[in-house]
Amino acid sequence: MSMLPLRFGMAQQQGDEMEYAADDNEMAEVEDDMYFSGRVFGDSESESDDDDEYDSMENRMTDTSAAEARKGKDIQGIPWDRLSISREKYRQTRLEQYKNYENIPHSGERSEKECTPTHRGGKYYDFWQNTRSVKSTILHFQLRNLVWATSKHDVYLVSSYSIIHWSSLNSKRSEILNVSGHVAPCEKHPGSLLEGFTQTQISTLAVRDKLLIAGGFQGELICKYVDRPGVSFCSRTTYDDNAITNAVEIYDHPSGAVHFMASNNDCGVRDFDMERFQLSKHFSFSWPVNHTSLSPDGKLVVIVGDNPEGILVDSQTGKTVKPLCGHLDYSFASAWHPDGRIFATGNQDKTCRVWDVRNLSKSIAVLKGNLGAIRSIRFTSDGRFMAMAEPADFVHLYDAQSGFEKEQEINFFGEISGVSFSPDTESLFIGVWDRTYGSLLQYNRRRNYMYLDCM
């Protein structure tokens, strides 16, 4: 992955070292009067008047419920009726002007001819609420795994230097971990970095059950159980300059112990045993690893990174089982279907490819994004649906049972920090980063409970 952190959002709090050239970020280069930062876009009055109006409007803006959305309120609370541009026109502008980041030029254009046609209009998840008081942030523009649901009511996300827990059941926001200062483990384990870290820049996150793992820009790994005080384990995977922790996956090892796998920009994949708090495996590859996914049976690992070809490897030896050929740029997302036969990979060529382990000579579907790279992929635990997130504005939900031919398209405005289904499949959470309209979107699975409708 590129060693360029994100310019917007956290850059305002962390100084010039967090900035990079505008050409390298994925935000649309639209007219100055058509953005969501600092003032109401589209107004023709002077900036001072705009700022006064914006401040008073912001005080009036509230979260949006499903009932309000049904009555016509914009799900993000954007007051389109007061702006000089309509939602439809702004959407068209975004589609035309959004710049997809590519490491290999024109990969998005060249991938279009292979894309599988899909039928839009599916209704699998319904909008439930948008919470503006919970703002997720993004540190690196290519890494978007910063939102994790542990139940249909509980979600964890990164907000600047904090990891936040949000309960949609009682609308409570609580800080689980703050890494702006010094963080050190309160438990002693062999291999744990007892001196800890200072001002960790969180690049990736994983939460499963009660275990939370945050990865950092300098190879940091911070492990915490959310039901215990303090941090349990700290490790620095590498002291290389090119040391970003790109992704973390928590899983149950056949031994019964909880393990996690960390993908790093130093070309390594490391497996940690959380029962002994020790590194158990370390595999090295010929290019930076951006994401890994372990198969449900624990035997195979999908490895994707700074190479158009991904690989399927043996989880015990790290040896290549089969290359994955078809993508035209670097990949940053992967996920297994619960049946263990199907998996998917997401790429900067604007496509998600779906593969069948029984025949890896060619992907079985090539699903196309609207704006840019496919940065995050998730399957529901029952295998019925797959979520595919672009860098901004669009999350696509595919019906896996239909062979990925039917989809529901969720659209809004803002960069996507992460997507997560709840383990019971009932909720879908989407983190939206924007200076003004940053929020947490919640969608609930549509059920045909006719007797409840009658009531």
ABEGO torsion letter per residue (X at the ends): XBABBBABEAAAAAEAAABBBAAABABBBBBAAABABGBBBGBABBAAAAAAAAAAAAAABBBBBAAAAAAGBBAAGBBAAABABBAAAAAAAAAAABBBBBABBGAAAAAAAABBBBBBGBBABBBABBBAABBBBBABAABABABBBABAABBBBBBEABBBBBBAAAGBBBBABBAABBBBBABBBBGBBAAEBBGBBBABBBBBEABBBBBBAAGBBBBBBAABBEBABBBBABABABABBABBBBBBBAAGBBBBBBBBAAGBBBBBBAAAGBBABBBBBABBBABBBBBAAGABBBBBBBBABBBBBBAAAGBBABBBBGBABBBABBBBBAAGABBBBBBAAGBBBBBBAABAABBABBBBBAABBBABBBBBAAGABBBBBBABGBBBBBBAAAGGABBBBBBBBEBBAEBBBBAAGABBBBBBBBAAABBBBBBBBBBBBAAAAAX
